[in-house]
Amino acid sequence: MRPANNGVLGTRRRFLQKLALLGSLAAMGGPASASLVGDLPLASVRRRDKRPNMIVIMGDDIGYSDIAAFGGEIDTPNLDALVGRSVSFTNFYNMSRCCPSRAALLTGRYPHRVNMAGNGTSLSLDVPTVAEELRRGGYATTMVGKWHLTAAEPIPDKAEHLKWLNHQGHFDRDFGDRRTYPAARGFQHHWGIIWGVVNYHDPFSLVDDFTPVRSVPKDFYFTDAISDHAVREVQRLAKGRDPFMMYLAYTAAHWPLMAPAALIEKYIPRFASGWNQIRRDRYARQVKLGLVDPAVDRLDAVESRYEHNDSIAWERLTDEQRAVQVRKMATHAAMIEVMDQGIGRLVQALKDSGQYDDTLIVFTIDNGASPEVMVEAGYDRWSETRDGRKVAYGEYPAHEVGDDQTMACIGAQWASAANTPWRYWKAESYQGGTHAPFLMSWPAAMAGRAGTRVSEPAHIVDVTPTLLDIAGVTARTDKAPIDGISLAGVFQGKPIPAKRPFYFEHYGARAIIDGRWKLVSLAPGAQRPDLHWALYDLENDRTETQDVRPMYPEVVARLDSKWTEWAKAVGVPPRGGVVGTPPVQGFSD
C-alpha cells in the first residue's frame, strides 16, 4: 500500500536538505544511511531501502535535432513529455561513437582508461562498472538491450564467418569472452545483444544472460522487444525490497534501417523536401524553442563528403534517387518513434507499479547521427537472411529500404540534417559527433526544476558519478581515477561544481574544450588526408563555423599541450606514428 502524498509535500524542504547531505556523505566516502533518507517518498511499504530507482536510457545514432522537443518533425510525445519533466542539459558531450561513449557512461572514465580507445575491444575487467558499484551498495541491477563492450571475435574464414552472422551455422559458438558479458559485469540480468549491429527482425548475438537466444517469433521487432522486456523488468523489480538500477540501451536508430512498413509510409511526406530544407526547418524550430541563438549558433550548409556517399546535391538527384533518399529518412524516423512508444510504456509501468515518483530517469544518445553507407558484408554485417535471401548494400540498394533485405543507412547529407545545428557527425569530435541531448528526471526531487535547462557544460563521464552520489556509494579508484563529477546538485538548482576541460579522441578525431575555446581536428580519411587543428570560440560560435586559429596562436599552443598531456596520461595509442593520428581507414560498428 502506498503512503499518502501529503507527507511528501510537507517534507519537501527536509528531503532536499537530506539529498544534499547524502551527496556530501558519499563524497567523504561514507555509506548510504536509511536514516538520512527517511523522509524520501516511499514507492512501497515493502521497500526497506529508501534510495531512488535509476533508469539510464540510451538511444543509438540519433541526431541532436531528431526528437521533436529538439527541433525535429518526428513524433516523440513521450520523450517530449520527459523533457518537460526533466532538467535538460544544453551543452552535454559524449565520446562521439558507440563503444567509447558506453564505456564512459558505465565507468565514469574516459574510454582510453578502460581499454576502449576504439571499437571492437572488451571493457577492462580491472575497472568496476556502475552496475558493480551499485550492486556492492545494495541495488538490484538489470540491463536490457545493446552492450557492445565485448570484443568481437570473427571466424577467420570469411565464408564461415558469414554463415555465423547469417544464423546458418556455428550455433554453439559464444559471441565473445563470457567474462566480459553484462551478466558478468554487475548486471544481475541482461536480455539483449552482445555485439553492436542487428537485423531488427532476427538479431545476431542475442542473449538471455549468458544463454544465446537462437530464434525469435515471426513478427519480432527488436526495438519493441527491448521495450517489452524493460516493462517486465520494472514489474518484476518493483516487487523487490531493494532499489533498482536499469540500463536500457536501444539500438534505434542505428543502421540497418528497418521499421514497420506502415510507419515508414507515414513519414515519407515529411521528408519529401530534402535534407537542405529539413535542416533549415529544424533550425527555425530550434530558434523558436530557445535551443539555439542565431547570433552564436549560425547554421552552416549540409555536409556531404564522406566515403561511399555519392555526395550529389538534392537538386541534382533523379526522381528515383530522391524516392530512395526520402524513404531512408522516413525509416530512420519510424525507428525513433517506435523507441519513443516503448519509453512511454516504460513510464506507464513505473506509474502502475507505484515506482514513478521515486525513479531517476536519465536519457541521452551515444553519438550524433551517422554518415556511414555500408557497401559489403563482413565483420558485423550479414550477407543473407536466415532463410537465404540476399541482403542488398550501397547508397541505392537493389531492394526497398526498410525491411530485412537491405543494409541501408541514412548517409552523410541526412546525418547532417539530423544533427542540426551542428557540423559533422558520428566518430568526429566536432559538435555533430559529440553534442547530444541529456535529460535527468526525478519527480520526487525536482523541487520546481522540471522543464528547466542547464547551460553549463557536462560530459558522459559524469553519469556514473551522479548515480553513485545519489545512491551514497563511493567509487573504487585504485585501478583508474574517476574523470567525471556528480551532477546531482542540479535538482536543487546548484551550479555544476567544477569548471574543467573536456577531452576527446577517436581514431585520430580529437578535441579539447577548455572554457570558451575548442581545439578540434577531423579524423584522417581517404578524402581528408591533411588535417590540422582548428580553433573555435564557443561563446560566439557554438556551431564551429569560423576557425580563429590564426588569430590566437598562444591559445592553440596551450590547448595542444594540454591535449597531448591528457592523451599520454589516459593511454591514447599512437596512430600512424603520432599520438591520436591514425592511418587512413573506414569504420563499422
N, C-alpha and C positions, 0 to 999 in steps of 0.2 A: 504494500500500500504506500502511495506517495504522500509525503507530508504536504501540508498546505503551503501555498506560495507566500502568504502574508509574512511568514517568518523570514523568508528570503529578502523581501523588501525592507523589513525592519533591520536587517543586519548587513545591508549593503556596504556601509562605511567600514564596519569591522571586518567584513570579508576582504575588502580591498587592502586594508592595513595588514591583514594576515597574509595576503598574497605577496605583498612586499617583504614581509618578514620571512616568508618561506623562501623567496628568492635569495635573500641575504644569507639565510642559513645554508642554502645549497652552495653559495659562493664560498662560504667558510669551510665547506666540506662536511657539514652535518647531515644526518639522515632526515628524511621526512618524518614529521610527527603528527599523529592523528589529532592531538590536542591543538596544534596550531591551525588546523583546517576544520575545526569542529563546527564552524558556522557555515561551511560550504553547503549549498542546497543539495540534498540527497536525491540521487536518482532512484534509489530503492532502499527500504529499511534493511534489506539483507546485506547491503554493502557495508563492510567494516571499514574499508579504506575510502576516505572521502575525496581523494585526489581526482581530477577530471580524467575522463577518457580522452584519447587523442586519435584522430584520423588524419593521416597525411595523404592527400590525393595528388597524383602527378599525371599530367597529360603528356603526350608524346608528339613532337614535331608540329605543334600547333603554333600558328603565328600570333604575334603580340596583339593584332587587331582582329583576330578571328571571332572572339567572343563578343557578343552584342554590346555588353557593357564597356568594351574597349574599342568600339567603333565599327564592329562587323555587322553584316546583314544575315548572319547565321542565327537561327532560332535557338537561343540558350537561356530559356527563362529561369532555370534552376541555378545556373551559375550567376546570372544577373541578380537573382534574389540573394545569393550568397554574398555578392559584392555589397549589397545593401545592408547586410548583417555583419560585415567584416570591417576590420582595419585593413585598408588596401595600400600597398607599398608601390609608389610610382617610379622608384629608382631601384629596382631589385635585379640582381645579376645572378647568372648561373655560369657553368663552365663550358657552354656552347655545344655540347654533344652528349649523347645518351649516357655512356658508361661513366665518364668523368663527373657529370652532374649528379648521377645517382650515388656514386661513391662519396662525393662531398656531402650530399644530403644525409646519408646514413651514418657518416662518421664525424662530421664537423671539421674535417681536414681537407686541405687541398688534395686533389686526387693523386698527385705525384707522391705524396707521403704514404699512400696506401696501395701502391702497386698498380695504379690506374692512370699512368701517364698518357695512354692511348686507349684504343678499343681492343677487345679480344684477350684480355688477361683476367686473372682472378683477383678479387679483392683480398688484400693482405689478411692472413689469418692471425697476425700478431696484434692488430689494432681492433678494438671492440666496435661493433655496430651499436647504433642507438637501441636496437632491439635487445642486444645482450646486456646493455647497461640497464635498461628498464626492467628486464627480467630479474636482474640482480636486485633491483629496487622494489620488486613486488608486483609489477604489472603483468597481466596476461598480454601476449603478443600474437599477432596474426598478420599474414600478408596475402594479398590477392593480386595476381597479375604478373607483370613483366619484371624479371630480375636483372638479367644481362650483366651480372658481375661474376660469372663463372667462365673461365677460359674455354672458348670453343676449340674442339679437337677434331678437325676434319679428317676423314679417311683419306690416306694418301692417294689411293686410286680414285680418280675423278668419277669414273662411271659408277663405282661402288658408293662413293660419297653421295652422288645424286640419287641413287636408289634409297639411301637412308633418308635424305631430305624429302623424297617423294612418297614416303611411307610404303616403300616397296621392298624393303629388306633391312637386315641388321636390327631387328626388333629387340634384341637382348642387350643392345649397346647403351651405356649411360651417356648422358648429354654433357658430361664433364666430371670433374672430381667432386664426389658427393660431399666431401668436407666443406666445399665452398657453396653448396646449395643454401637457399634461405632457411630451410628447416634445420640446418646445422649452424646457422649464424644468428641465433637468438629468436627466431620466429617459431613459435610452438606449432604453428600450422602454416602451410603455404599451398595454395592452389593457383597455378599459373605456369608461365613458360620460363625456362632457364635461359634460352638464347634471346635474341633481340628482334627477330623478324618472323611474322606469322602469315600463313594463309588463314584469313579470318573465319573461314568455314571448316578448316581442318588443320589446326595448328601443330607445327613441329615443336618438340621439346616440352610438351605439356606434361606437368607432373601434379600428383597429389601427394604433398610432402616429398618423399623420395621415389614414389611409385609412378612409373610412366603411365599416362592415360593414352591407351593405344587407339581408341576410336571415340567418335563423338556422334550425337544424333544427326539425322539428315538435315534438320532445319537449324543447325547450330550456327551462331554468330558470336564471335569471341567477345566483343565488347559487351553484349547483353549477358553473356555467361559470366564475365568478370563482375558485373553489377549484381547479378543474381547471387553469386557466391558471397559477395560483400554483404548483401542484405541478410543472408542466412548466418553469416558470422556475427553480425550485430545482434540478431535474435538469440544466438547461442551464448555469446559473451555477456549479454545483458542479464542473463540468469545467474552469472557468477558473483563471487564475493569480492573480486579484485577489479580495480580499474583496468581498462584495456587500451592497447595501442594497436591500430591497424595501419598498415602501409598499403595503400590502394593505388597500384601502378597500371594505368591503362596503356594500351598500345595505340589507341586512336590519337592522332590521325597519321601515324607512321605508314609509309608505303609498305605493301602494295595497296592501292586504292580499291577498297571493297566496301560496299554498303548495300542495304536493301534497295531494290530497284525503284520502288515507288517513291522512296525518299530522295533518291537521286533526281528523278524527274521533277520533283517539287522545286529543286534548286536551279535547274537549268535556266529558267528565265532570269534569275537574279544575277547571273554571271555573263549574260549574253553581250554585255557592253565591253567586255575585255579587261585585261589586267590594268591598263593605264587608267581607265575611268574608275575601276573599283578602288584603286589606290587613292585617287583624288576624292572619291566619295567617302571613303573611310576617314581620310584626314579631316574632311569637313565635319564629320560627326565627332571626331576626337576633339576638335576645337570647341564645338558646342558643349561637349561633356566636360570640358576643362582639363582634359588629359594632356593636351599639348598647347603650347603658346606659340603662335606664328612668329613672334619676334625672336624666339630662341630655337624653336623646333621647325626649321624650314624643310619643306618637302622636296626631296630630290627625285629625279626620274627613276622609273623602274630599271632595276639592274637585270641584265640578261646574259652576261658572259659566264658560262660555266660548262665544264666538259660534258659532252653528249647532248647538250641543248642546241637546237638549231639557231636559237637567238634571233629569230625572224620577228620583225615588228608586227604588232597586231594588224595594222592596216594592210600589210602585205600577205597575210595568210589567205589561203583559199577558203571557200565556204566549208569544205570538208575538214580542213585543218582546224578551223575555228570551232566546228562542232565537237571535235575530239577534245580540244583545249577546254571548252566550256564544260564538257562532261567530267573532265578531270577535277576541276574546282568544285563542281556540284557534288561529286562523290566525296571529296575532302570535307565539304560542309556537312553532308549527310552523316559521315563518320563522327563528326563532332557533336551533332545533335543527338545521336544515339548515346554517346557518352553522357551528355547533359541529362538525358532522360534517366539514365542509370543513377546519376548523382541525386536526382530528385527522389528516386525510390529509396536510396540510402538514407537521405534526410528524413523521409517519412518513416522509415524503420526505426530511426533513433527516436522520433517523436512517439511512435506507437509503443515503444518499449520503455518510455519514461527516461531515456538517456540524453535527450537532445540538449537541454539547458546546460548540462554538465559535461558536454563534449567539446573539446577544442578541435576545430576543423581547419586544416591548412590546405590550400590549393596552390599549385604552381605548375610550371612546364619545364621540361628538361633542357630545351634549347629552342631557337627560332625555327620557323618553317624551313623545309629542306629544298635545296635546288637540284638534288640528285635526279638523274634519269638512269635507270638500270638497263643495260643492253645485253646481258648474258647471264645464264645460270651459273652457280658455283658458290662456294663458301657457305653462305646462309640463304641462298636463293635456289629454289627448286626448279626443275625443268618440266615436270608433269604433275598433274593431279594424281591422287592415289589410284584412280581408275584408268590412268594412262592418257588423259587428254593433255595436249601440248599447251604450254604456257607461253604467251606472246610477250616480247620485250620491246624496248625502244620508246622514243618520244611519241611515235604514232603506231602503237601496237596493232597487229593484224587481228584484232578481236575487240569487241566492245568493252570499253573501260567500265569497271565496276564489279565484275564477277570474278570467279576464281580462275579464269584462264588468262588473266593479264597480270603482269608485274609493272603496273603503271604508277607513275609518280607525277606530282604537280609541276616539277621543273622550276627553273630559275625565275621566270617572269611572275608566275603565280606566287612563288615564295616571297618575292619582293613585295607584291601586293599584300600578302598575308602579314608581313612584318611591318606594315605601315605604322609609324612614320620613319622607321629606322632603315639603315642601309645594310645590305648583305643579309646573311642567313646562317643556318646551322653550320657549325665547325669553324666559323670565323669569330674573331674576338671583337669585331665591330658590334654595334648595338643590336643589329638584326640577328646576331647569333647568340648574344648573351643577355639581352634585356627582356624580362618576362613578367607577366602578372604574378603577384604574390598576395594571397589573402589569408587572414587569420580571423576566425570567428569563434567566440566562446561566450554564448548567450549569458551565462551566469556572471561573467566577469567584465562585460563590455562597458558598463557604467556610463552610458551615453556616448560611447565611442563608435557605435555601429554606423557604418556608412561613411566614416571619415578616411582621410588619406594621410599617409606619411611620405614626405618628400625626401627625407634623409636616406642616403644610400644604405642598402643591406645586401647580403650575399647568401647564396645557398648553403655555405658552410655554417650559417647562423641557425639553421633549423635544428640540428641535434642539440646544441647548447640551450636553445629555447625550450625544447621538450624536457631536457634533463633538469633545467632550472625549475620549471613548473612542477615537475614530479618530485623535486627535492632530492635528486640523485647526483652525486658527484662523479664526474667523468674520470676515468683512469687515463693518465697521460704518460705512463712510464715508457711506452714504446714510441709515441709521437705526440707532440703538443696539439692541443685544440687550436684551430685557426679562427673559428667563429666566436661570436658572443651571443648572449641571450637578448632576444627582442621582447621578452615578456612585459617589460615596463610600458610598452605602448598601450596596453589595456588600461593603464592608469593615466595616459596622456603624457608620459615621460619621454624625453628625447632619447634617441638611441645613444648609449653611453660612451661610445668611442668613435673618434674620427681616425680612420685608418686607411691605408692604401688597400686596394683590391688588385689581385694579380690573376693573369690568365695565360694559358699556353695549351695548345693542342696541335700536334704535328706541325709546329712552326708558326701557326697563328698565335699571336701573343699580344699582350697589352698590360698596362698598369694604369689604374685610376688613382690619382692622389689629389684630393681636393677638387679644384676646378679643372685640373688638367688630365687628359687621357693621351697616353702614348700608345700607338697601336700599329700592328703590321698584319697584312693579309698573309694567309698561308701560301707557300710556294705551290705552283701548279703549272700544268702544261701551257696555260695561257697567261701566266703571271710569273715568269722566271726571275725577274729582277725586282725585288721588293725591299723597301726601306721603311723605317719608322715614319709615321705621320703623327702630328700633334694637334689635338683639338681642345678648345676652351669650352668645357661643358656648361659653364654658366651662361654662355652666349651662343652655343652651337651644340645642343644635345644630339642632333641628328648627324653630326660629323660630316658637314658639307664643305668646310673651309679649313684646309691644312695650314696651320700657322707655324709650322716647324722653322722656316727660315727666319721668322721674327724673334724666336725665343731659343737660341742655341743653348743657353745655360740651363733652361728647363729640360730640354731634350737630354742633355748630358747627365743631369741629376737623376731624371727618371730612368734613363737607360742603365745607370749604375745601380739604382735600387732594384730594378727588374732582374738584372744579372745576378746580384747578390741573392735575391729570393730564389731564382732558378737553381742556383748551386745549393742552396740550403734545403730545398724540398726534393731535389733529385730530378730536375728536368733533364732528360737524356740528351746528349749531343746528337743532333740530327743533321747529317750531311757535313759533319766536321765542326759545326758551330752550335752552341747551346741554343736549342729551340728552333733551329732551322733545318727542316727535313729535306730529303731528296724529293723530286717530283713524284707524285703518286696520286692515285684516286683513292676513294674510300667507300666502305659499305658498313652498314650496321648488321 
